Amino acid sequence: MKPTIEIEYCPKCGWLLRAAWMAQELLTTFAEDLHAVQLRPSEVAGRYTIKLDEELIWDRKREGHFPEPKEIKQRVRDIIAPERSLGHSDR
């Protein structure tokens, strides 16, 4: 079965649009490789995390900043299709 990505974001912080933009980037790049990208409002203030199935691949607090799409695309690719080129996102 294809993996699912979950983006958990803080709605009180106004991060829905940021999460939706990241979901769009991931769905555009990995349209054939993913089952779904889910957006989940967090009950924890300030949370912005991204999981691939159950594996945490980004935590805003741990990393110290929001991810750029390039960073997340590389992490997802490294897990689901390490041989795949991401073109300009690999630079």
MARBA-3410 file (N, C-alpha, C, O; in Angstrom, 1 decimal):
91
0.8,-1.2,0.0,0.0,0.0,0.0,0.9,1.3,0.0,1.9,1.3,0.6 ~ 0.4,2.3,-0.7,1.1,3.5,-0.8,1.1,4.3,0.6,0.1,4.1,1.3 ~ 2.1,5.0,0.9,2.2,5.7,2.2,1.2,6.9,2.2,0.8,7.5,1.2 ~ 0.9,7.3,3.4,0.1,8.5,3.7,1.0,9.5,4.5,1.7,9.2,5.4 ~ 0.9,10.8,4.1,1.5,11.9,4.8,0.5,12.6,5.6,-0.6,12.9,5.1
0.8,12.9,6.8,0.0,13.7,7.7,0.7,15.0,8.1,1.8,14.9,8.6 ~ 0.0,16.1,7.9,0.6,17.4,8.3,-0.3,17.9,9.4,-1.5,18.1,9.2 ~ 0.3,18.0,10.6,-0.5,18.5,11.8,0.0,19.9,12.0,1.2,20.2,12.1 ~ -1.0,20.8,12.1,-0.7,22.2,12.2,-1.5,22.9,13.3,-2.6,22.3,13.6 ~ -1.1,24.0,13.8,-1.8,24.7,14.8,-2.8,25.7,14.1,-2.4,26.7,13.5
-4.1,25.4,14.3,-5.1,26.3,13.7,-5.1,27.7,14.4,-5.4,28.7,13.7 ~ -4.8,27.8,15.6,-4.8,29.0,16.4,-3.7,29.9,15.9,-3.8,31.2,16.0 ~ -2.6,29.3,15.4,-1.5,30.1,14.9,-1.7,30.6,13.4,-0.9,31.3,12.9 ~ -2.8,30.1,12.8,-3.1,30.5,11.4,-2.2,29.7,10.4,-1.9,30.3,9.4 ~ -1.9,28.5,10.7,-1.0,27.8,9.8,-1.7,26.8,8.8,-1.0,26.0,8.2
-3.0,26.9,8.7,-3.7,26.1,7.7,-3.2,26.3,6.3,-2.9,25.4,5.6 ~ -3.0,27.6,5.9,-2.6,27.8,4.5,-1.2,27.3,4.2,-0.9,26.8,3.2 ~ -0.3,27.4,5.2,1.0,26.8,5.1,1.0,25.3,4.9,1.7,24.8,4.1 ~ 0.1,24.7,5.7,0.0,23.2,5.6,-0.6,22.8,4.3,-0.2,21.8,3.7 ~ -1.6,23.6,3.9,-2.3,23.2,2.6,-1.3,23.4,1.4,-1.3,22.6,0.4
-0.5,24.4,1.5,0.5,24.7,0.4,1.5,23.5,0.4,1.9,23.0,-0.7 ~ 2.0,23.1,1.6,2.9,21.9,1.6,2.2,20.7,1.0,2.8,19.9,0.3 ~ 1.0,20.5,1.4,0.2,19.3,0.9,0.2,19.4,-0.7,0.4,18.4,-1.3 ~ -0.1,20.5,-1.2,-0.1,20.7,-2.7,1.2,20.4,-3.3,1.3,19.7,-4.3 ~ 2.3,20.9,-2.7,3.6,20.6,-3.2,3.9,19.1,-3.2,4.4,18.6,-4.2
3.6,18.4,-2.1,3.8,17.0,-2.0,3.0,16.2,-3.0,3.4,15.3,-3.7 ~ 1.7,16.6,-3.1,0.8,15.8,-4.1,1.2,16.1,-5.5,1.1,15.2,-6.4 ~ 1.7,17.2,-5.8,2.2,17.5,-7.2,3.4,16.7,-7.5,3.5,16.1,-8.6 ~ 4.4,16.6,-6.6,5.6,15.9,-6.8,5.4,14.4,-6.7,6.1,13.6,-7.5 ~ 4.6,13.9,-5.8,4.5,12.4,-5.6,3.1,11.9,-5.9,2.6,11.0,-5.2
2.5,12.4,-6.9,1.1,12.0,-7.2,0.9,10.5,-7.4,-0.1,10.0,-7.0 ~ 1.9,9.9,-8.0,1.8,8.4,-8.2,2.3,7.6,-7.0,2.0,6.4,-7.0 ~ 2.9,8.2,-6.1,3.6,7.5,-5.0,2.9,7.5,-3.7,3.2,6.7,-2.8 ~ 1.9,8.4,-3.5,1.3,8.6,-2.2,-0.2,8.1,-2.2,-0.9,8.3,-3.3 ~ -0.6,7.6,-1.1,-2.1,7.2,-1.0,-2.9,8.5,-0.7,-3.9,8.8,-1.3
-2.3,9.4,0.2,-3.0,10.6,0.6,-2.1,11.5,1.3,-1.0,11.1,1.8 ~ -2.4,12.8,1.3,-1.8,13.8,2.2,-3.0,14.3,3.0,-3.9,14.9,2.5 ~ -2.9,14.2,4.3,-3.9,14.6,5.3,-3.5,15.8,6.1,-2.4,15.9,6.5 ~ -4.4,16.7,6.2,-4.2,17.9,7.1,-5.0,17.6,8.4,-6.2,17.2,8.4 ~ -4.3,17.8,9.5,-4.9,17.6,10.8,-4.7,18.8,11.7,-3.5,19.1,12.1
-5.8,19.5,12.1,-5.6,20.6,13.1,-5.1,20.0,14.4,-5.7,19.0,14.9 ~ -4.1,20.6,15.0,-3.6,20.1,16.3,-4.3,20.8,17.5,-4.8,21.9,17.4 ~ -4.3,20.0,18.5,-4.9,20.5,19.8,-3.8,21.1,20.6,-4.0,21.7,21.7 ~ -2.5,21.0,20.1,-1.3,21.5,20.8,-0.9,22.8,20.2,-0.6,22.8,19.0 ~ -0.9,23.9,20.9,-0.5,25.2,20.4,0.9,25.1,19.8,1.8,24.6,20.5
1.1,25.7,18.7,2.4,25.9,18.1,2.9,24.7,17.3,4.1,24.7,16.9 ~ 2.1,23.6,17.2,2.6,22.4,16.6,2.5,22.5,15.0,1.5,22.9,14.5 ~ 3.6,22.0,14.4,3.6,21.9,12.9,4.5,20.7,12.7,5.8,20.8,12.7 ~ 3.9,19.5,12.5,4.7,18.3,12.2,4.3,17.6,10.9,3.1,17.8,10.5 ~ 5.2,16.9,10.3,4.9,16.1,9.1,5.3,14.7,9.4,6.5,14.4,9.8
4.4,13.8,9.2,4.7,12.3,9.3,4.4,11.6,8.0,3.5,12.0,7.2 ~ 5.3,10.6,7.7,5.1,9.7,6.6,4.7,8.4,7.2,5.5,7.8,7.9 ~ 3.5,8.0,7.0,2.9,6.9,7.8,3.0,7.3,9.3,2.6,8.4,9.7 ~ 3.7,6.6,10.1,3.8,6.9,11.5,5.2,7.5,11.8,5.5,7.9,12.9 ~ 6.1,7.7,10.8,7.4,8.2,11.0,7.4,9.7,10.9,7.1,10.3,9.9
7.9,10.3,12.0,8.0,11.8,12.1,9.2,12.2,11.2,10.3,11.8,11.4 ~ 8.9,13.0,10.2,10.0,13.5,9.3,10.2,15.0,9.4,11.3,15.4,8.9 ~ 9.4,15.7,10.1,9.6,17.1,10.4,8.8,17.5,11.6,7.7,17.2,11.8 ~ 9.5,18.3,12.5,8.9,18.9,13.7,9.5,20.3,13.8,10.7,20.5,14.0 ~ 8.6,21.3,13.6,9.0,22.7,13.6,9.8,23.0,14.8,10.8,23.7,14.7
9.4,22.6,16.0,10.1,22.9,17.2,11.5,22.3,17.3,12.4,22.9,17.7 ~ 11.6,21.0,16.8,12.9,20.3,16.8,13.8,20.9,15.8,15.0,21.1,16.1 ~ 13.3,21.2,14.6,14.2,21.8,13.6,14.5,23.3,13.7,15.5,23.7,13.2 ~ 13.6,24.0,14.4,13.8,25.4,14.7,13.3,26.3,13.6,13.5,27.5,13.7 ~ 12.6,25.8,12.6,12.0,26.6,11.6,11.0,25.8,10.8,10.9,24.5,10.9
10.2,26.5,10.0,9.3,25.8,9.1,10.1,25.2,7.9,11.1,25.7,7.5 ~ 9.6,24.0,7.4,10.4,23.4,6.2,10.1,24.2,4.9,9.0,24.7,4.7 ~ 11.1,24.2,4.1,10.9,24.5,2.7,10.4,23.3,2.0,10.7,22.2,2.4 ~ 9.6,23.4,0.9,9.1,22.3,0.2,10.3,21.4,-0.2,10.1,20.1,-0.2 ~ 11.4,21.9,-0.7,12.5,21.2,-1.1,13.0,20.2,0.0,13.3,19.1,-0.3
13.0,20.7,1.2,13.5,19.8,2.3,12.6,18.7,2.6,13.1,17.5,2.7 ~ 11.3,18.9,2.5,10.3,17.8,2.8,10.3,16.8,1.6,10.3,15.6,1.8 ~ 10.4,17.4,0.4,10.4,16.5,-0.8,11.6,15.6,-0.7,11.5,14.4,-1.1 ~ 12.8,16.1,-0.4,13.9,15.3,-0.3,13.8,14.2,0.8,14.2,13.0,0.6 ~ 13.2,14.5,1.9,13.0,13.5,3.0,12.0,12.4,2.6,12.3,11.3,2.8
11.0,12.9,2.0,10.0,11.9,1.5,10.6,11.0,0.4,10.4,9.8,0.5 ~ 11.2,11.6,-0.5,11.9,10.8,-1.6,12.9,9.8,-1.0,12.9,8.7,-1.5 ~ 13.7,10.2,-0.1,14.7,9.4,0.5,14.1,8.1,1.2,14.8,7.1,1.3 ~ 12.8,8.2,1.6,12.2,7.1,2.2,11.4,6.2,1.2,11.5,5.0,1.2 ~ 10.7,6.9,0.3,9.8,6.1,-0.6,10.4,5.7,-1.9,10.0,4.8,-2.6
11.4,6.5,-2.4,11.9,6.3,-3.7,13.3,6.8,-3.8,13.6,7.8,-4.5 ~ 14.3,6.3,-3.0,15.6,6.9,-2.9,16.4,7.0,-4.3,17.3,7.9,-4.4 ~ 16.0,6.2,-5.2,16.7,6.3,-6.5,16.2,7.4,-7.4,16.8,7.7,-8.5 ~ 15.0,8.0,-7.0,14.4,9.0,-7.9,15.0,10.3,-7.8,15.5,10.8,-6.8 ~ 15.1,11.0,-9.0,15.6,12.4,-9.0,14.5,13.3,-8.8,13.4,13.1,-9.3
14.8,14.4,-8.1,13.8,15.5,-7.9,14.1,16.7,-8.8,13.5,17.7,-8.6 ~ 15.0,16.5,-9.7,15.3,17.6,-10.6,15.9,18.8,-9.8,16.8,18.7,-9.1 ~ 15.3,20.0,-10.0,15.8,21.2,-9.3,15.7,21.1,-7.8,16.4,21.9,-7.2 ~ 14.8,20.3,-7.3,14.7,20.2,-5.8,15.9,19.4,-5.2,16.1,19.4,-4.0 ~ 16.7,18.8,-6.0,17.9,18.1,-5.5,19.1,19.0,-5.4,20.1,18.6,-4.8
19.0,20.2,-5.9,20.2,21.1,-5.9,20.3,21.9,-4.6,21.2,22.7,-4.4
END
